[in-house]
Amino acid sequence: MPAPPCPQCGAQTRFGGYEPWCPACGWNREVAAVRLRKASRAIPLYYLISVVMFGTFSRVWHAPRPFTLLIVFVFPAVPLLLLYASLRWSQKRFERDVRDAEAGVRPAVPPELAPPAPSPAADLRVLKEMPRPRPVRMSRRGKINLLVTMITVAVFEFIFLLMAWKRYASGGRLAGLSKTDWMWTGFALLLALAPLGVWKNLQKQKALLESGEIALARVLRRMRDESSSTIKYEFEDAQGNKASGMASDMTQSLYEGMSVVVFFDAQNSRRRVAQCECFCEVVLPGVE
């Protein structure tokens, strides 16, 4: 993802981990430094939580001891070690960029790596000129989200069914299952409904993008952690009243004072979706 332009001076920003900052005016530099340090310090806690979680899972399903040791201690360590290496590389790059900025050296950013940010106002004009229902398709982000959800559910359900069959085969009857077994059964049934929830959300977004009213909302606040970004925005509905909402910023490029396109129901502005959180997209004229 290309770094967004600085909302204060308009210069090209750089990333400090997942947080952009401006070498020209220093905007958001301290926030990027703090988040990098917190992310590195949190890795031991992530490992401890993973060990407890996988240990509990292995104990419930009575996994063989060598397999248990592999799952509990080795399996969670591999991605966390890769994450730590990535964070250390980001930390060193951030420190080098800070030294260059303090020395007055402007980082060279190739144009193809820093394309100009699309204008929400321009998108709004084009969208308002399109006849309804607007052509809508699932975005690349939506396809990936649905695929990851399906794979995650399928893997868990396969493991659960395999373990449940072994427990049932050893006892030969359902009455032999413990309370913990029934608890995991209920959890597995609830998890199986996850793709249905994702699909229902996609249908709601599709309906709003096809026939909903459009407004340009102003970002009031941005809340960010190491892996996600949430914004609070405000817009004017069809009756001229102020309406506000919260949205996940999948682009991770929106900050206070910026604008985002919102699709909403003219009769009920609480039915709305911000463009930055959509898993669907309007097919603009001239776009394949």
N, C-alpha and C positions, 0 to 999 in steps of 0.2 A: 504494500500500500504506500503510495507516495505521501511524503510529509505535507501537511496543509500549509498555506501561507499564514504568516503571523497576523493575528487579529488586531495587533496594536500598530505595527509599522508596515505590514504588507510584505516583508522580506521572506525568503524561503527558510523554513524551519528545518531542524534536524531532529532525529529521534534519539532520546536517551532511554533505552529499553523500549517500552511501549508508549512513552510520554513525549510528545513533541515539545521543543523549546527553540527559542530564537537566538542565534549567535549575534545578531545585529543589535537588538535592544535588551536582551537578557530575559525576555518574557518566558515565564514558566520554567526557568532553569533550576531553581531551588526545588520545585515540585518534582521534576524529573530525577534530580539527585536523591531526594528522600525516597521516592518510590523504588529506585534501583537498590538502595541499601535495604529497604524493608523486604523486597522480594528475595534477596540473597539470604537474609536472616531467617526467613520463614521456611526455608527448605527443610531443616531438621524437624520442624513441627509437622510439615507435610509427610515426612517419612514416618514419624511416630504414629500419626493418624492412620497412614496406610498399613503399617504393621498391625495395629490393633484391629482394623477393619478386616484385613485378609486373614488374620489369626482367628477372629471370631467366625468368619465364614468357613475356614478349614475345620474348626472344632465342631461346628454344627453338623457338617457333612461327613465327619470322621474320615478325612483324607489320609492316605498312607503317610508315614513320617517323612521319608525323603521328599515326597511331593509337597508336603506341608512346609518344610523348610525353604523349598524353592519358591513357593507362592508367597510366603510371609516375608522373607528377608531379601530375596534376590529380585523378584519380579517388580516390586515398587521402587527398588533402588536404581534400576537402569534408566527410566525416564527422568528421575530426579537428578541423576548425575549429568545427563544431557542438558537438562534445564540449567543446572548450576554452571556448566561450561558456557552455555549461551549467555547467561547473565554476566559472567566474568568478562567475556568478550565485549558485551555491551558496555560494561563499566569502564573498561580500558578505552574503548572508542569514545565514550562520553567525556572522560577526563582529557583525552587528546583534543577533542573538539573545543572544550572549555579553554584549554591553554591557547589554542589557535585564536579563539574569539578574543581573549584578553590581550593577545599580542597584536590584534588588529588584522589577522589573516582570515579573510572570508572564504569559507569552504566552497570549492567548485562543485556545482551540481549540474550534471548533464541535463539538457532540456528534456530528453526522453524520460528521465527519472523524476522529473518534477513538472508534470503537465499543469497548466492552469486549472484551478478549481472551477467546476461547472457552476454557473450562476443559477440559484434557485428561482430568482425572478424571471429569468429567461425560460426556465422549464415551466413556470407557472403560466406564462403567456401562451406557450405552445399547447399546454394541456387544456387550457380554457377554450382554445380555438377548435379543439378536436370534437367531433360529434359523439354523442353517447348512443349506445355503450362503447366505451373506448376499448381498443384491442389490448388484451392483457395476456401475459404469459408468465410462467414461473421463472424466476431469476435463477442465476447460477447459485447464489447463496441459498435460495429456497430448495433447490435440488439437492445440494450438499447436506442441508439440515435434515431433509426428509430421509435421505440415504443413511446418514449417520444414525438417526433415530431407529430406522428399521433394522440396521445391522446390530446396534446395541441390544435392542429388544430380542432379536433372533438369537444372538449369542447367549444372553442370559437365560432365555426360555429353553434353549437346547441343554445348557448345563443343568438347569433345574429339573427338566424332564428326565435327564440321564440319572441324576442323583436320586430323584423320587422313585424311578423304576427299580434302582438297586435296593433302596430301602424297602419298597413294597415286595420285591422278589424274595428278599431275605426273610420277611415276616409272613408273606402270603395273604395279608389281609389289611384293610384300611384301619381297623381298630388298633393296629400295632403302631400307628404313627403317633408321635409325641405332639405336645402343644406347639413346640418350636417348629415342627414340620408343617403343621397347619398354618402357623403364622407366615412361614415362607411361601406356602401355597397361595395364601391371600395376597401377599405382596406380588407374586408372579402374575396373578390374574389382573391386578391393578396395572402392572407394568405393561401387560399385553394391550391395554387400552390406550397407551401413549400415542401410537401412530394415529388413532382415531382423533385424538385431541389436536394433533398437529394438522391433520387434514381439515378439520373443522375450522381451525384458525386460518388456514389458507383460503378456504371458501369465503370466509368473512372478508378477508383482505381483497380477494378478487372482486367481490360485489361492490365494495367501496371504490376500488380503483376504476371499475367499469362505469358506474353511474353516480358516484358520490360528488358532493360539492368539493371545491378546492380552495384552500386558503394558504397564505404565506405566514407561517408562525415565526415568532421571535424566541430564540433560546434564552431562557431566564437564568438557568443554572445547570451546571454539569457536575455529575457525581461519577467518580472513576475509581476502580480498583485495579489490581494487576492484570486482569484479563477481560474486563468489560467496562462499558461506559453507558451511563443513563443520563438523559437530559429531561429538564422540565421546560415546557414551552407554553406560549400563550398565543391565541389567534382570535380573530373576530368571526363569529358564525354568521349564518344566513340572515339572522334577525338583527345583526349589528351588536350583539352582546359579546362580552369577553368570555372566552372559554380557555381552560388550561388543561394540560395533561402531562403524563410521563411516558417516555419511550426509551427503549434500548437503542443506543446508537451503534448499529452494526458497522458503520463506516469508521467510527472512532475518530472523527475529524470535526465534530461540532463543538463550539465553545460559546460562552456567554456573549450575547450580542449578535450572533450569527442567525441566519434564517434557514428554515426547513419547510418543505411542502407538506401539507396535511390534507388528507382526504377524509370527509366526514359526511354523516347523514344530515340532510337539511332539516329534518323533523326532530332529530335527536343528536345534538353535537357530541354527546358522550359516546356514541358509536363512531369511532375515528381511528385512524392509523396514520402515523407519520411515515414519510417516505424512507427515512433512515432505518426503520425497523421492518420494512416490508420484505416478504419472501416472494412477492410477485412484482412485476414491473409493467408499466404501460409501454406499448410498442410505439415509439414516436415515429412520425412520418419520415420516410427515407432510411429507417433503421431496419436491417434484416434480423 
